[in-house]
Amino acid sequence: MTDNTEAYVLLLDERQKVLFANAQMAETAGTPPHELVGNSLAGVIGPANVEPISDSIEQLHKDGGTQHCTRQLHIGGEPIFQCILVAVEQVGERYRATLLVLQDITELQQAQQKHCTLLRRLVDTLMQVVDLHDPHSAHYSSRLVEVANAVGRELQLSEADTRTLDFAASLANLGKIFVPREVLTKTEALTAAEQDLVQRHVQFGIKLLEDLEFDGPVLDAIAQKHEHLDGSGYPNGLKDGHILLTAKILAVSNAFVALISPRAYRGEVNMEQALNQLLQDAGSKYDRHVVAALFHVAENRSHWSEWQDGQ
């Protein structure tokens, strides 16, 4: 069965000596499979490739189970491999064996990178569409991305959450393109129906984006950006414990940028006033840690105050 796969398969003993090699591995090594038995792992895949895999094998036998990793190895060139390591307690009279499976994912990685590049370009275009739709929101999307990402770095988000936050901030207000411009630019108080329409921009945006493939809960973060810790937000009245951290960051960042940006019905609020208002709502509407992170970041972002001058 292993000879009919394009993956490289090796079974190693506790000293990382080969107990079994499949046909694909033997073909690449230029040696019949049975002659690879007894060789060291370095002798089969090359010394340059052993160290990162050996580290994973050691970790495997500490933790047990299965390890997954991605490595760029010099096997038949410099492809990128997905490595799967499985701890095998006993094979015959051998103990602490390791099953190593290497799958070339170079083309898959290239395809994913191309997909990410195209998705990023689409997102950038949609950001411009949102800003053009509301003349009072010029640069709003890019500023929201800047603030959200700065807060995310301050809170030391994981790489996955950082990507989620970046995309969510970029597309957070996409649904507003379905709200008539005359509503967005209205200088008088909105009617109840108009207020409801503005709030529904969240669902409009999710509906527009639901067929796109994101690496992470981007749509959930967008859907929760107006939820409050005390359950007073919309559209689902979620409470703390049911709101993503990325959504909490997006909520605070969105509120901050909205306050320091001019609106058709009011002028902007200065940065100090905006921060103080968020502080008053910390613990009820907004996460205290996120607000504190924004305060710390804002101290070193003097150019944010220039946004109020149309710069």
C-alpha positions as CSV (number, residue, x, y, z in Angstrom):
1,M,0.0,0.0,0.0
2,T,2.8,2.4,0.8
3,D,4.4,1.8,-2.6
4,N,1.4,3.2,-4.3
5,T,1.6,6.6,-2.6
6,E,3.7,9.7,-3.7
7,A,4.7,10.3,-0.1
8,Y,8.0,9.2,1.4
9,V,7.5,6.6,4.2
10,L,10.1,5.5,6.7
11,L,9.8,3.4,9.9
12,L,12.6,4.2,12.3
13,D,13.8,2.5,15.4
14,E,14.7,4.4,18.6
15,R,18.2,5.2,17.3
16,Q,16.7,6.6,14.1
17,K,17.8,3.6,12.0
18,V,15.6,2.5,9.1
19,L,13.4,-0.5,9.7
20,F,11.3,0.1,6.5
21,A,11.4,2.4,3.5
22,N,8.7,2.5,0.8
23,A,9.4,2.5,-3.0
24,Q,9.1,6.3,-3.3
25,M,11.8,6.8,-0.7
26,A,14.0,4.1,-2.3
27,E,13.6,5.6,-5.8
28,T,14.7,9.0,-4.6
29,A,17.7,7.6,-2.7
30,G,18.6,5.5,-5.7
31,T,18.8,2.3,-3.6
32,P,16.5,-0.8,-3.4
33,P,14.2,-0.6,-0.3
34,H,15.8,-3.6,1.4
35,E,19.3,-2.0,1.2
36,L,18.0,1.1,3.1
37,V,17.2,-1.0,6.1
38,G,19.7,-0.5,8.8
39,N,20.9,2.9,7.5
40,S,20.7,6.0,9.6
41,L,18.0,8.6,8.9
42,A,20.9,11.0,7.9
43,G,22.2,8.4,5.4
44,V,18.8,8.2,3.7
45,I,17.5,11.8,3.6
46,G,20.8,13.6,4.0
47,P,22.5,15.2,7.1
48,A,21.1,18.7,6.3
49,N,17.5,17.4,6.7
50,V,18.0,15.4,9.9
51,E,18.2,18.1,12.6
52,P,14.7,19.7,12.3
53,I,13.1,16.2,11.9
54,S,15.2,14.8,14.9
55,D,13.9,17.6,17.1
56,S,10.3,16.7,16.1
57,I,10.9,13.0,16.8
58,E,12.3,13.8,20.3
59,Q,9.3,15.9,21.0
60,L,7.0,13.2,19.7
61,H,8.3,10.6,22.2
62,K,8.0,13.1,25.0
63,D,4.4,13.9,24.2
64,G,3.2,10.7,22.4
65,G,0.6,10.6,19.8
66,T,1.2,12.3,16.5
67,Q,3.2,15.3,15.4
68,H,2.6,17.5,12.4
69,C,5.2,20.0,11.0
70,T,6.1,21.7,7.7
71,R,9.8,21.7,6.6
72,Q,11.7,22.8,3.6
73,L,14.0,19.8,2.9
74,H,16.7,19.0,0.3
75,I,15.1,15.9,-1.1
76,G,15.0,15.8,-4.8
77,G,15.5,19.6,-4.9
78,E,14.2,22.0,-2.2
79,P,10.5,21.2,-1.9
80,I,8.3,22.0,1.1
81,F,7.2,18.9,3.0
82,Q,4.4,18.2,5.4
83,C,5.9,15.9,8.0
84,I,3.7,13.5,9.9
85,L,5.3,11.5,12.7
86,V,3.5,8.8,14.6
87,A,4.9,7.1,17.8
88,V,4.9,3.3,17.5
89,E,5.4,1.7,20.8
90,Q,6.6,-1.7,19.6
91,V,7.5,-3.3,16.2
92,G,8.5,-6.9,16.8
93,E,11.2,-6.7,19.3
94,R,11.9,-3.0,18.7
95,Y,10.5,-0.4,21.0
96,R,10.0,3.4,20.7
97,A,9.8,3.3,16.9
98,T,8.7,6.2,14.7
99,L,6.7,6.2,11.6
100,L,7.7,9.2,9.4
101,V,5.7,10.3,6.4
102,L,6.9,13.1,4.2
103,Q,4.5,14.6,1.6
104,D,5.6,17.2,-0.9
105,I,3.2,20.2,-0.6
106,T,5.2,22.7,-2.7
107,E,2.6,23.1,-5.3
108,L,-0.1,23.3,-2.7
109,Q,1.8,26.0,-0.8
110,Q,2.2,28.0,-4.0
111,A,-1.5,27.7,-4.8
112,Q,-2.4,28.8,-1.3
113,Q,0.0,31.8,-1.6
114,K,-1.6,32.8,-4.9
115,H,-5.1,32.5,-3.3
116,C,-4.0,34.7,-0.3
117,T,-2.6,37.3,-2.7
118,L,-5.8,37.4,-4.8
119,L,-7.9,37.5,-1.6
120,R,-5.8,40.4,-0.2
121,R,-6.2,42.4,-3.5
122,L,-10.0,41.8,-3.4
123,V,-10.2,42.9,0.2
124,D,-8.2,46.1,-0.6
125,T,-10.6,46.9,-3.4
126,L,-13.7,46.3,-1.2
127,M,-12.2,48.7,1.4
128,Q,-12.0,51.4,-1.2
129,V,-15.6,50.7,-2.3
130,V,-16.8,51.2,1.3
131,D,-15.0,54.5,1.8
132,L,-16.3,55.8,-1.5
133,H,-19.9,55.0,-0.6
134,D,-19.8,57.2,2.4
135,P,-18.0,60.5,1.7
136,H,-17.7,61.1,5.5
137,S,-15.7,57.9,5.9
138,A,-12.7,58.6,3.7
139,H,-9.8,56.4,4.9
140,Y,-12.0,54.9,7.6
141,S,-11.3,51.3,6.7
142,S,-7.5,51.7,6.5
143,R,-7.5,53.6,9.8
144,L,-9.6,50.8,11.4
145,V,-7.1,48.2,10.2
146,E,-4.2,50.2,11.6
147,V,-5.7,50.7,15.0
148,A,-7.0,47.1,15.3
149,N,-3.6,45.6,14.2
150,A,-1.7,47.9,16.6
151,V,-4.0,46.7,19.5
152,G,-3.6,43.1,18.4
153,R,0.2,43.4,18.5
154,E,0.0,45.0,21.9
155,L,-2.0,42.0,23.2
156,Q,0.4,39.6,21.5
157,L,-2.1,37.8,19.4
158,S,-1.2,34.5,17.8
159,E,-0.3,34.5,14.1
160,A,-3.6,33.0,13.3
161,D,-5.6,35.5,15.3
162,T,-3.5,38.3,13.8
163,R,-4.5,37.2,10.3
164,T,-8.2,36.9,11.3
165,L,-8.2,40.4,12.9
166,D,-6.5,42.0,9.8
167,F,-9.1,40.6,7.4
168,A,-12.0,41.3,9.8
169,A,-11.0,44.9,10.3
170,S,-10.5,45.4,6.5
171,L,-14.1,44.2,5.8
172,A,-15.8,45.1,9.0
173,N,-18.1,47.8,7.4
174,L,-18.6,46.3,4.0
175,G,-22.3,45.8,4.6
176,K,-22.7,49.6,4.6
177,I,-22.6,49.7,0.8
178,F,-26.2,48.3,1.0
179,V,-27.3,51.2,3.2
180,P,-28.5,54.1,1.1
181,R,-26.0,57.0,1.0
182,E,-28.7,59.5,2.0
183,V,-29.1,57.5,5.3
184,L,-25.4,57.5,5.9
185,T,-25.1,61.2,5.2
186,K,-28.3,62.3,7.0
187,T,-27.7,65.3,9.3
188,E,-30.9,64.8,11.4
189,A,-31.6,62.0,13.8
190,L,-32.3,58.7,12.1
191,T,-35.8,57.2,12.3
192,A,-36.3,53.9,14.0
193,A,-36.5,52.2,10.5
194,E,-33.3,53.9,9.4
195,Q,-31.5,53.0,12.6
196,D,-32.5,49.4,12.0
197,L,-31.2,49.5,8.5
198,V,-27.9,50.8,9.6
199,Q,-27.6,48.1,12.2
200,R,-28.4,45.4,9.6
201,H,-25.2,46.3,7.7
202,V,-23.6,43.6,9.8
203,Q,-25.8,40.9,8.3
204,F,-25.5,42.4,4.8
205,G,-21.7,42.2,5.0
206,I,-21.7,38.6,6.2
207,K,-24.1,37.6,3.4
208,L,-21.8,39.2,0.8
209,L,-18.7,37.5,2.2
210,E,-20.1,34.0,3.1
211,D,-18.9,32.3,0.0
212,L,-15.3,33.5,0.4
213,E,-12.8,31.1,2.1
214,F,-10.9,32.7,5.0
215,D,-8.3,31.0,7.1
216,G,-9.9,31.6,10.4
217,P,-13.2,32.9,11.9
218,V,-13.1,36.2,10.0
219,L,-16.9,36.3,9.5
220,D,-17.6,35.5,13.2
221,A,-15.3,38.4,14.2
222,I,-17.2,40.8,11.8
223,A,-20.6,39.5,13.0
224,Q,-19.7,40.2,16.7
225,K,-18.1,43.6,16.3
226,H,-21.1,45.4,17.7
227,E,-21.8,42.9,20.5
228,H,-21.2,44.2,24.1
229,L,-20.0,42.3,27.1
230,D,-23.2,43.0,29.0
231,G,-25.4,41.7,26.2
232,S,-26.7,45.2,25.1
233,G,-25.1,45.0,21.6
234,Y,-26.4,43.7,18.3
235,P,-27.3,41.7,16.3
236,N,-27.5,38.7,18.7
237,G,-27.1,40.2,22.2
238,L,-24.1,38.1,23.0
239,K,-22.4,38.4,26.4
240,D,-18.8,38.1,27.5
241,G,-17.6,34.5,27.2
242,H,-19.4,34.1,23.8
243,I,-17.5,36.9,22.0
244,L,-14.2,36.3,20.3
245,L,-11.1,38.2,21.4
246,T,-10.6,39.4,17.8
247,A,-14.2,40.7,17.9
248,K,-13.6,42.5,21.2
249,I,-10.5,44.2,19.6
250,L,-12.5,45.1,16.5
251,A,-15.3,46.5,18.7
252,V,-13.0,48.8,20.6
253,S,-11.0,49.8,17.5
254,N,-14.2,50.5,15.5
255,A,-15.7,52.6,18.3
256,F,-12.4,54.6,18.6
257,V,-12.1,55.4,14.9
258,A,-15.8,56.2,14.7
259,L,-15.4,58.7,17.6
260,I,-12.4,60.5,16.2
261,S,-13.9,60.6,12.7
262,P,-16.4,63.3,11.6
263,R,-19.9,62.2,10.8
264,A,-22.7,64.0,8.9
265,Y,-24.6,64.6,12.1
266,R,-21.7,65.6,14.3
267,G,-18.0,66.7,14.3
268,E,-15.2,64.5,15.5
269,V,-14.3,63.9,19.1
270,N,-10.7,64.6,20.0
271,M,-8.5,61.6,20.8
272,E,-8.4,62.1,24.6
273,Q,-12.2,62.4,24.8
274,A,-12.6,59.3,22.7
275,L,-10.3,57.3,24.9
276,N,-12.1,58.5,28.1
277,Q,-15.5,57.6,26.6
278,L,-14.2,54.1,25.9
279,L,-12.8,53.9,29.4
280,Q,-16.2,54.7,30.8
281,D,-17.7,51.8,28.9
282,A,-14.9,49.4,29.8
283,G,-16.3,46.4,31.6
284,S,-19.8,46.9,30.4
285,K,-19.6,47.3,26.7
286,Y,-15.9,46.8,26.0
287,D,-13.2,44.5,27.3
288,R,-11.0,46.3,29.9
289,H,-7.8,44.6,28.6
290,V,-8.5,45.7,25.1
291,V,-9.2,49.3,26.1
292,A,-6.1,49.4,28.2
293,A,-4.1,48.1,25.2
294,L,-5.6,50.9,23.1
295,F,-4.6,53.5,25.7
296,H,-1.0,52.2,25.7
297,V,-0.8,52.1,21.9
298,A,-2.4,55.6,21.4
299,E,0.3,57.2,23.6
300,N,2.8,56.4,20.8
301,R,0.6,57.2,17.8
302,S,0.6,61.0,17.7
303,H,-0.4,60.9,14.0
304,W,-3.8,59.5,14.9
305,S,-4.8,62.9,16.2
306,E,-4.0,64.3,12.7
307,W,-6.8,62.3,11.3
308,Q,-9.2,64.8,12.8
309,D,-7.7,67.5,10.7
310,G,-8.5,65.6,7.5
311,Q,-4.9,64.4,7.0
